[in-house]
Amino acid sequence: MIRNLLSPPHLLMLFGLCAAGYMLWQYLHRRRRLAGVLCGAGSGIAGLLLLHFFGGAWGLALPLTLFHLGVSAVGGLPGVLLLIAVQRLEI
C-alpha cells in the first residue's frame, strides 16, 4: 500500500499540493498582498524564462506556452519546479 503512495504520480501530486499551499500561505501572510503576488509571479516567470533560454545546457529547457506561463505565474518558483518534475518524470 505504501509502495503505491510513493509512485511518481502520487509524489508529484503531493509536491504540487505542497507548492500550492506554500504559495497561498505566502500570498495571504504578507502585509502588502499585491506586492507579494507580483513578486511571486515575477519570480516564477523569470525562472521559466531563464530555463527556456539557458536551461538547455542542463537539459531542463521548458517551452514557453500559455500553460507553463500560467503555472509559473500562479505557482512562482515552486510552480516552475513542479513543471521540471513533470518533464523529468515524463508524466
QUINORVEN-V128802 format. One record per pair of residues at least 6 apart in sequence whose ideal C-beta (glycine too) atoms are under 7 Angstrom apart, sorted by the first residue. I is the first residue (numbers start at 0). J is the second residue. Records with the same first field share a line. If there is no record, write none. Layout:
I = J, J
This chain:
7 = 88, 90
8 = 90
11 = 84, 85, 88, 90
14 = 81, 84
15 = 81
18 = 74, 77, 78, 80, 81
19 = 74
21 = 77
22 = 39, 74, 75, 77
25 = 35, 39
26 = 32, 35, 36, 39
29 = 35
39 = 75
40 = 72, 75
42 = 75, 76
43 = 71, 72, 74, 75, 76, 78, 79
44 = 68, 71, 72
46 = 71, 76, 79
47 = 61, 67, 68, 71, 79
50 = 59, 60, 61, 79
51 = 60, 61, 63
54 = 60, 61
59 = 83
61 = 67, 82, 86
67 = 82
70 = 78, 81, 82
71 = 78, 79
74 = 81
